[in-house]
């Protein structure tokens, strides 16, 4: 009887001490654990960054725009196949980042994606360090949730050469500055600058920052505390960069770009589902929270935390609570309401959701109001979920593969070859249907690999071209025409599937 009583008293106390030792360990060794998690995130962002095939649409278009601006020594006007581009109607900040990567690393797919990987890495680190104000444990869980957030590594974010990672970083910096205004009024100018840079990255999307910022300043009472001088400096912080770019763009081609930017990129996308991206209002909810992503678990943690703590950030943290709410709900609901829906439109809204999940997880594990047995269970479940999704992300990245034709283009030519810079034609097939025109992804590979001028028309146009020219042709088609039309052509490079010819 005495032994049973002794066990009933000491066993829970011993378990409690072990649990507390685990929590204390994370606080004591916060820096090395944070560095370890940052290393995992760095791996997820940069490992095999150049291995995956280049996406035919936004990624390839951004790459072509940046490459041709680099070749033309033009920082303002983006071109496609060396003609002014009025399809990709974004200001040039993301192109400048790709151009800088070309300058630093050369003309490679890695250079196209480097700045996106770096921007997403910085975004996650900055957000996790911001959460450190709540607790060390909250900061670590936030970083761990970022490592497990697979959607960011799938399309249009950390590992893609388009504008979304840069835009999300600037959006995040704007929100962090906004929530710091009550501590430092100079953050108001940082907010303005980040908005202008976000506009110079993704144009009208940045309007979400204006709506969130205005509502935040009003609801928290900060609006009435801003002085006239501060308003003036705030106005300059966001208007000056925009005016400089708008003036330079107007001098280049008048109002053409601005008219297209307003009509196609704003009015058409909001009032009509362009390019077939028509989805119901619940599209983002279904895709993100019902898909096989960790955001389902993140949402559950946020709901449990919100119910358990009522308003967690009441009093001292009330303003940040308002900031997180607006940061998530404004873009999530606004983009759910517009006609054109693409999942990367709401990427900025997933940052505060992840941060709040980290805060709530730490709070649930540290509060005295929850039995330590329940906290043990919660710790084990959350840890298993994080390990599962992080491992899945690592496995996915390790197994990525390239497109065979893109790989052939890269291998077939260097910028120092005598046929680099020639007119280039293509004659391959897709499901045995002849292809005689270049797709955007292959144009990008052809331009950065051989500085080619890509021409449509296939084999016939190649044979009629009086200038220096090359033809990328599938082996099957080459066998059909090698005795007749292509008999005088010289093979420059070949594999079992494709061959590069010149006349």
C-alpha positions as CSV (number, residue, x, y, z in Angstrom):
1,X,0.0,0.0,0.0
2,X,2.8,2.4,0.9
3,X,4.7,1.5,-2.3
4,X,1.6,2.2,-4.4
5,X,1.1,5.5,-2.7
6,X,4.7,6.4,-3.2
7,X,4.5,5.6,-6.9
8,X,1.3,7.6,-7.3
9,X,3.0,10.6,-5.8
10,X,6.5,10.4,-7.3
11,X,5.8,9.2,-10.9
12,X,3.8,12.3,-11.9
13,X,6.3,14.5,-10.3
14,X,9.1,12.8,-12.2
15,X,7.2,13.0,-15.4
16,X,6.5,16.6,-14.8
17,X,10.2,17.3,-14.2
18,X,11.1,15.5,-17.4
19,X,8.6,17.6,-19.3
20,X,9.8,20.8,-17.8
21,X,13.4,19.8,-18.6
22,X,12.5,19.4,-22.2
23,X,10.9,22.9,-22.3
24,X,13.8,24.4,-20.4
25,X,16.2,22.7,-22.8
26,X,14.7,24.6,-25.8
27,X,15.0,27.9,-24.0
28,X,18.6,27.2,-22.9
29,X,19.8,26.0,-26.3
30,X,17.5,28.3,-28.4
31,X,20.3,29.6,-30.6
32,X,21.8,26.3,-31.7
33,X,18.3,24.8,-32.2
34,X,17.2,27.9,-34.2
35,X,20.4,27.5,-36.4
36,X,19.6,23.8,-36.9
37,X,16.0,24.6,-38.1
38,X,17.4,27.4,-40.3
39,X,19.8,25.0,-41.8
40,X,16.9,22.6,-42.7
41,X,15.0,25.5,-44.2
42,X,18.1,26.6,-46.1
43,X,18.3,23.0,-47.5
44,X,14.7,23.1,-48.5
45,X,15.2,26.4,-50.3
46,X,18.5,25.8,-52.1
47,X,19.1,22.1,-52.6
48,X,18.8,21.1,-56.2
49,X,17.5,24.6,-56.9
50,X,18.3,24.3,-60.6
51,X,17.2,20.7,-61.1
52,X,13.5,21.0,-61.7
53,X,12.2,21.9,-65.2
54,X,11.5,25.6,-65.8
55,X,7.8,26.4,-65.6
56,X,6.4,27.4,-69.0
57,X,4.4,30.4,-67.7
58,X,5.3,33.0,-65.1
59,X,8.7,31.6,-64.2
60,X,9.9,31.4,-67.8
61,X,8.4,34.8,-68.7
62,X,10.2,36.5,-65.8
63,X,13.4,34.8,-66.8
64,X,13.1,35.9,-70.5
65,X,12.2,39.5,-69.4
66,X,15.2,39.7,-67.1
67,X,17.6,38.1,-69.5
68,X,16.6,40.4,-72.4
69,X,16.7,43.5,-70.2
70,X,20.2,42.5,-69.2
71,X,21.2,42.0,-72.8
72,X,19.6,45.3,-73.8
73,X,21.2,47.2,-70.8
74,X,17.7,48.4,-70.1
75,X,16.4,48.6,-66.5
76,X,12.9,49.9,-67.3
77,X,11.3,48.2,-70.3
78,X,10.8,44.4,-70.2
79,X,10.7,42.6,-73.5
80,X,9.7,39.2,-74.8
81,X,11.7,37.9,-77.8
82,X,13.1,41.4,-78.0
83,X,9.7,43.1,-78.4
84,X,8.1,45.2,-75.7
85,X,6.2,42.8,-73.4
86,X,2.6,43.8,-72.6
87,X,1.6,40.4,-71.3
88,X,3.8,40.4,-68.2
89,X,2.7,43.7,-66.8
90,X,4.7,43.8,-63.6
91,X,7.1,46.6,-62.6
92,X,10.7,45.7,-62.8
93,X,12.0,45.0,-59.3
94,X,11.8,41.2,-59.6
95,X,13.6,41.4,-63.0
96,X,16.3,43.5,-61.4
97,X,16.9,40.7,-58.8
98,X,17.2,38.1,-61.5
99,X,19.6,40.3,-63.5
100,X,21.7,40.7,-60.4
101,X,21.8,36.9,-60.0
102,X,22.9,36.6,-63.6
103,X,25.7,39.1,-62.9
104,X,26.8,37.2,-59.8
105,X,26.4,33.5,-60.9
106,X,26.1,33.5,-64.6
107,X,23.3,32.5,-66.9
108,X,21.9,29.5,-65.3
109,X,18.5,28.2,-64.0
110,X,20.0,28.5,-60.5
111,X,20.4,32.3,-61.1
112,X,16.8,32.6,-62.2
113,X,15.6,31.1,-58.8
114,X,18.3,32.2,-56.4
115,X,16.7,35.4,-55.3
116,X,13.4,33.7,-54.6
117,X,15.0,31.1,-52.4
118,X,16.9,33.8,-50.6
119,X,13.8,36.0,-50.1
120,X,11.7,33.2,-48.7
121,X,14.5,32.1,-46.4
122,X,14.8,35.7,-45.1
123,X,11.0,36.0,-44.7
124,X,10.8,32.9,-42.5
125,X,13.8,33.9,-40.4
126,X,12.5,37.4,-39.9
127,X,9.0,36.2,-39.0
128,X,10.4,33.6,-36.5
129,X,12.7,36.2,-34.9
130,X,9.7,38.6,-34.6
131,X,7.8,35.9,-32.7
132,X,10.7,35.6,-30.3
133,X,9.2,38.5,-28.5
134,X,6.5,36.2,-27.3
135,X,8.9,33.4,-26.3
136,X,11.9,31.4,-27.5
137,X,9.7,28.3,-27.8
138,X,7.2,30.3,-30.0
139,X,10.1,31.3,-32.3
140,X,11.3,27.7,-32.7
141,X,7.9,26.3,-33.4
142,X,7.3,29.1,-36.0
143,X,10.5,28.2,-37.8
144,X,9.6,24.5,-37.6
145,X,6.2,25.1,-39.1
146,X,7.8,27.0,-42.0
147,X,10.1,24.0,-42.6
148,X,7.0,21.8,-42.8
149,X,5.0,24.1,-45.0
150,X,5.2,22.2,-48.3
151,X,3.1,24.6,-50.4
152,X,5.8,27.1,-50.4
153,X,8.2,24.7,-52.1
154,X,5.7,23.5,-54.7
155,X,4.8,26.4,-56.9
156,X,5.6,30.1,-57.2
157,X,7.5,30.7,-54.0
158,X,10.8,29.6,-52.6
159,X,12.0,27.6,-55.6
160,X,10.6,29.5,-58.6
161,X,12.0,32.4,-60.6
162,X,9.0,34.6,-60.4
163,X,7.9,37.6,-58.3
164,X,6.0,35.9,-55.4
165,X,8.8,35.2,-52.9
166,X,10.1,38.7,-53.2
167,X,6.6,40.1,-52.9
168,X,5.8,38.0,-49.9
169,X,9.0,39.1,-48.2
170,X,8.2,42.8,-48.7
171,X,4.6,42.2,-47.6
172,X,5.9,40.5,-44.5
173,X,8.3,43.3,-43.7
174,X,5.5,45.8,-44.2
175,X,3.3,44.0,-41.7
176,X,6.1,43.6,-39.2
177,X,6.8,47.3,-39.4
178,X,3.1,48.1,-39.1
179,X,2.8,46.1,-35.9
180,X,5.9,47.9,-34.5
181,X,4.7,51.4,-35.1
182,X,3.4,51.8,-31.5
183,X,7.0,51.1,-30.3
184,X,8.8,53.1,-32.9
185,X,7.1,55.7,-35.2
186,X,9.9,55.4,-37.8
187,X,8.4,52.0,-38.6
188,X,5.7,54.0,-40.4
189,X,8.2,55.0,-43.0
190,X,9.4,51.4,-43.3
191,X,5.8,50.4,-43.9
192,X,5.5,53.0,-46.7
193,X,8.8,52.0,-48.4
194,X,7.9,48.3,-48.2
195,X,4.6,49.0,-49.8
196,X,6.2,50.9,-52.7
197,X,8.7,48.1,-53.3
198,X,5.9,45.5,-53.1
199,X,4.1,47.5,-55.8
200,X,7.2,47.6,-57.9
201,X,7.3,43.8,-57.6
202,X,3.6,42.8,-58.1
203,X,1.7,46.0,-58.8
204,X,-1.9,46.0,-57.8
205,X,-1.6,43.0,-55.4
206,X,0.2,45.4,-53.0
207,X,-3.1,47.2,-52.5
208,X,-3.8,44.7,-49.7
209,X,-1.0,46.4,-47.7
210,X,-2.8,49.7,-48.0
211,X,-6.1,48.2,-46.8
212,X,-4.6,46.3,-43.9
213,X,-2.4,49.3,-42.8
214,X,-5.3,51.7,-42.9
215,X,-7.6,49.4,-40.8
216,X,-4.8,48.6,-38.4
217,X,-4.0,52.3,-37.7
218,X,-7.7,53.1,-37.2
219,X,-8.6,50.1,-35.0
220,X,-5.6,50.4,-32.8
221,X,-5.8,54.2,-32.4
222,X,-2.4,54.8,-33.9
223,X,-4.0,56.9,-36.6
224,X,-4.6,59.8,-34.2
225,X,-1.1,59.7,-32.8
226,X,0.7,60.5,-36.2
227,X,1.8,64.1,-36.6
228,X,1.7,66.1,-39.7
229,X,5.5,65.9,-40.2
230,X,5.3,62.1,-39.9
231,X,2.5,62.0,-42.4
232,X,4.6,63.9,-44.9
233,X,7.6,61.6,-44.5
234,X,5.3,58.6,-44.8
235,X,3.9,60.0,-48.0
236,X,7.4,60.5,-49.4
237,X,8.5,57.0,-48.3
238,X,6.1,55.3,-50.6
239,X,5.5,57.9,-53.3
240,X,9.0,58.8,-54.3
241,X,10.1,55.3,-55.5
242,X,6.8,54.9,-57.4
243,X,7.1,58.3,-59.1
244,X,10.7,57.6,-60.1
245,X,9.8,54.4,-61.8
246,X,6.5,55.7,-63.3
247,X,8.4,58.7,-64.8
248,X,11.1,56.5,-66.3
249,X,8.5,54.1,-67.7
250,X,6.4,56.9,-69.2
251,X,9.5,58.3,-70.9
252,X,10.2,54.9,-72.5
253,X,6.8,54.2,-74.0
254,X,4.2,56.7,-72.9
255,X,1.0,55.4,-71.4
256,X,1.0,52.1,-73.2
257,X,2.3,50.0,-70.3
258,X,0.1,51.8,-67.7
259,X,-3.1,51.4,-69.8
260,X,-2.5,47.6,-70.2
261,X,-1.5,47.3,-66.5
262,X,-4.8,48.9,-65.4
263,X,-7.0,47.1,-67.9
264,X,-5.5,43.6,-67.9
265,X,-3.8,43.2,-64.6
266,X,-6.5,44.9,-62.4
267,X,-9.9,45.3,-64.0
268,X,-9.9,42.0,-66.0
269,X,-8.5,39.9,-63.2
270,X,-11.0,41.2,-60.7
271,X,-14.1,41.2,-62.9
272,X,-13.5,38.1,-65.0
273,X,-11.6,34.8,-64.7
274,X,-8.8,35.3,-67.2
275,X,-6.8,32.4,-68.7
276,X,-9.4,29.9,-67.3
277,X,-8.6,30.4,-63.6
278,X,-12.3,30.5,-62.6
279,X,-12.9,28.9,-59.2
280,X,-15.6,29.1,-56.5
281,X,-15.3,31.4,-53.5
282,X,-14.0,28.5,-51.3
283,X,-11.1,27.7,-53.7
284,X,-8.4,28.9,-51.4
285,X,-9.9,27.2,-48.3
286,X,-10.3,23.9,-50.1
287,X,-6.9,24.0,-51.7
288,X,-4.9,25.0,-48.6
289,X,-6.8,23.6,-45.7
290,X,-8.3,20.5,-47.3
291,X,-5.2,19.5,-49.3
292,X,-2.4,17.4,-48.1
293,X,-0.5,20.2,-46.4
294,X,0.3,21.1,-42.8
295,X,-2.0,24.1,-42.9
296,X,-4.8,21.8,-41.8
297,X,-2.9,21.1,-38.5
298,X,-1.9,24.8,-38.3
299,X,-5.6,25.9,-38.5
300,X,-6.6,23.4,-35.8
301,X,-3.9,24.7,-33.5
302,X,-5.0,28.3,-34.1
303,X,-8.6,27.5,-33.4
304,X,-7.7,25.6,-30.2
305,X,-5.5,28.4,-29.0
306,X,-8.1,31.1,-29.9
307,X,-10.8,29.2,-27.9
308,X,-8.6,28.3,-25.0
309,X,-7.0,31.7,-24.5
310,X,-10.0,33.7,-25.7
311,X,-8.1,36.7,-27.0
312,X,-4.5,35.8,-26.3
313,X,-3.1,39.2,-27.1
314,X,-5.5,41.1,-24.9
315,X,-3.9,44.1,-23.1
316,X,-0.2,44.1,-23.9
317,X,-0.5,42.1,-27.2
318,X,-3.9,43.4,-28.4
319,X,-2.5,45.5,-31.2
320,X,-0.4,42.6,-32.6
321,X,-3.5,40.4,-32.4
322,X,-5.4,42.9,-34.5
323,X,-2.4,43.0,-36.9
324,X,-2.3,39.2,-37.3
325,X,-6.1,39.0,-37.9
326,X,-6.1,41.7,-40.6
327,X,-2.9,40.3,-42.2
328,X,-4.5,36.9,-42.7
329,X,-8.2,37.7,-43.3
330,X,-8.0,40.7,-45.6
331,X,-6.0,39.1,-48.5
332,X,-7.6,35.7,-47.9
333,X,-11.1,36.9,-48.2
334,X,-10.4,39.6,-50.8
335,X,-8.7,37.2,-53.3
336,X,-11.5,34.7,-52.6
337,X,-13.9,37.3,-53.9
338,X,-12.2,38.3,-57.1
339,X,-12.9,36.2,-60.3
340,X,-9.4,35.1,-61.1
341,X,-8.0,32.8,-58.5
342,X,-4.5,31.3,-58.3
343,X,-3.2,29.8,-55.1
344,X,-0.1,31.9,-54.9
345,X,-2.2,35.1,-54.6
346,X,-2.8,34.3,-50.9
347,X,0.8,33.2,-50.0
348,X,1.3,36.4,-47.9
349,X,-1.7,35.4,-45.7
350,X,-0.1,32.1,-44.8
351,X,2.8,33.9,-43.0
352,X,0.8,35.3,-40.1
353,X,-1.1,32.0,-39.8
354,X,2.1,30.1,-39.3
355,X,3.4,32.7,-36.8
356,X,0.2,32.5,-34.7
357,X,0.4,28.7,-34.8
358,X,3.9,28.9,-33.4
359,X,2.8,31.3,-30.7
360,X,-0.3,29.3,-29.7
361,X,1.7,26.0,-29.7
362,X,4.3,27.5,-27.3
363,X,1.5,29.0,-25.2
364,X,-0.4,25.8,-24.9
365,X,2.7,23.9,-23.9
366,X,3.8,26.4,-21.3
367,X,0.5,27.4,-19.6
368,X,-0.2,26.2,-16.1
369,X,-3.9,25.8,-16.9
370,X,-3.4,22.6,-18.9
371,X,-2.5,19.3,-17.3
372,X,1.1,18.2,-18.1
373,X,-0.2,14.9,-19.4
374,X,-2.2,16.8,-22.0
375,X,0.8,18.9,-22.8
376,X,2.9,15.8,-23.3
377,X,0.4,14.5,-25.8
378,X,0.2,17.8,-27.6
379,X,4.0,18.0,-27.7
380,X,4.3,14.5,-29.2
381,X,1.5,15.1,-31.8
382,X,2.8,18.4,-33.0
383,X,6.4,17.1,-33.2
384,X,5.3,14.0,-35.2
385,X,3.3,16.2,-37.6
386,X,6.2,18.6,-38.1
387,X,8.6,15.7,-38.7
388,X,6.2,14.0,-41.1
389,X,5.7,17.1,-43.3
390,X,9.3,18.3,-43.2
391,X,10.5,14.8,-44.2
392,X,8.0,14.8,-47.1
393,X,9.3,18.2,-48.3
394,X,12.9,16.9,-48.1
395,X,12.0,13.7,-50.0
396,X,10.1,15.7,-52.7
397,X,13.0,18.0,-53.3
398,X,15.5,15.1,-53.5
399,X,13.4,13.4,-56.1
400,X,12.8,16.4,-58.5
401,X,13.5,15.8,-62.1
402,X,14.3,17.9,-65.2
403,X,12.6,18.2,-68.5
404,X,14.6,16.1,-71.1
405,X,14.4,18.8,-73.9
406,X,15.3,21.6,-71.6
407,X,18.3,19.5,-70.4
408,X,19.3,18.9,-74.0
409,X,19.2,22.6,-74.8
410,X,21.4,23.4,-71.8
411,X,23.9,20.7,-72.8
412,X,24.0,21.4,-76.5
413,X,25.5,24.9,-76.5
414,X,27.6,27.4,-74.5
415,X,27.7,31.1,-75.0
416,X,31.3,30.7,-76.4
417,X,30.4,28.3,-79.2
418,X,30.6,29.7,-82.7
419,X,26.9,29.0,-83.4
420,X,25.8,30.9,-80.2
421,X,23.7,33.9,-81.0
422,X,22.3,32.3,-84.2
423,X,18.6,32.1,-85.1
424,X,17.2,29.0,-83.5
425,X,14.3,26.8,-84.7
426,X,12.6,23.8,-83.2
427,X,10.9,20.8,-84.7
428,X,9.9,18.2,-82.1
429,X,6.7,16.6,-81.1
430,X,4.3,16.4,-78.2
431,X,2.2,13.1,-78.2
432,X,3.5,12.7,-81.8
433,X,2.0,16.1,-82.9
434,X,4.6,18.3,-84.6
435,X,5.8,21.4,-82.8
436,X,7.4,24.1,-84.9
437,X,7.1,27.0,-82.4
438,X,9.0,27.8,-79.2
439,X,7.3,27.6,-75.8
440,X,8.3,30.2,-73.2
441,X,10.3,27.7,-71.1
442,X,12.4,26.6,-74.0
443,X,12.9,30.1,-75.2
444,X,14.4,30.9,-71.8
445,X,16.7,27.9,-71.9
446,X,17.7,28.8,-75.4
447,X,18.5,32.4,-74.6
448,X,20.5,31.8,-71.5
449,X,22.4,28.8,-72.9
450,X,23.3,30.0,-76.4
451,X,22.0,33.6,-76.6
452,X,19.8,32.4,-79.4
453,X,17.2,34.4,-81.3
454,X,14.3,32.0,-81.2
455,X,12.2,31.9,-84.3
456,X,9.0,30.0,-85.1
457,X,8.3,28.0,-88.3
458,X,10.1,24.8,-87.6
459,X,12.2,22.9,-90.2
460,X,10.8,24.7,-93.2
461,X,11.6,28.2,-91.8
462,X,15.1,26.9,-90.8
463,X,15.9,25.7,-94.3
464,X,14.7,29.0,-95.8
465,X,16.7,31.2,-93.3
466,X,19.6,32.8,-95.1
467,X,21.3,33.8,-91.9
468,X,23.3,31.7,-89.5
469,X,20.7,29.3,-87.9
470,X,20.3,26.1,-86.0
471,X,17.5,23.5,-85.7
472,X,16.6,21.5,-82.6
473,X,14.9,18.4,-83.9
474,X,13.7,15.2,-82.4
475,X,15.6,12.1,-83.5
476,X,12.4,10.5,-84.9
477,X,11.9,13.5,-87.3
478,X,15.5,13.7,-88.2
479,X,15.4,10.0,-89.4
480,X,12.5,10.9,-91.6
481,X,14.1,13.9,-93.3
482,X,17.9,13.2,-93.1
483,X,18.1,11.8,-96.7
484,X,16.2,14.7,-98.3
485,X,15.6,18.1,-96.7
486,X,18.3,17.7,-94.0
487,X,21.0,15.9,-96.0
488,X,23.3,18.9,-96.1
489,X,23.0,19.8,-92.4
490,X,25.7,19.2,-89.9
491,X,25.2,17.7,-86.5
492,X,26.4,19.9,-83.7
493,X,25.2,17.9,-80.7
494,X,23.0,14.8,-80.3
495,X,21.6,12.4,-77.8
496,X,19.3,9.4,-78.2
497,X,16.2,11.7,-78.3
498,X,17.3,15.0,-79.9
499,X,19.8,16.4,-82.3
500,X,21.1,20.0,-82.9
501,X,21.7,20.8,-86.6
502,X,23.1,23.7,-88.6
503,X,23.2,24.3,-92.3
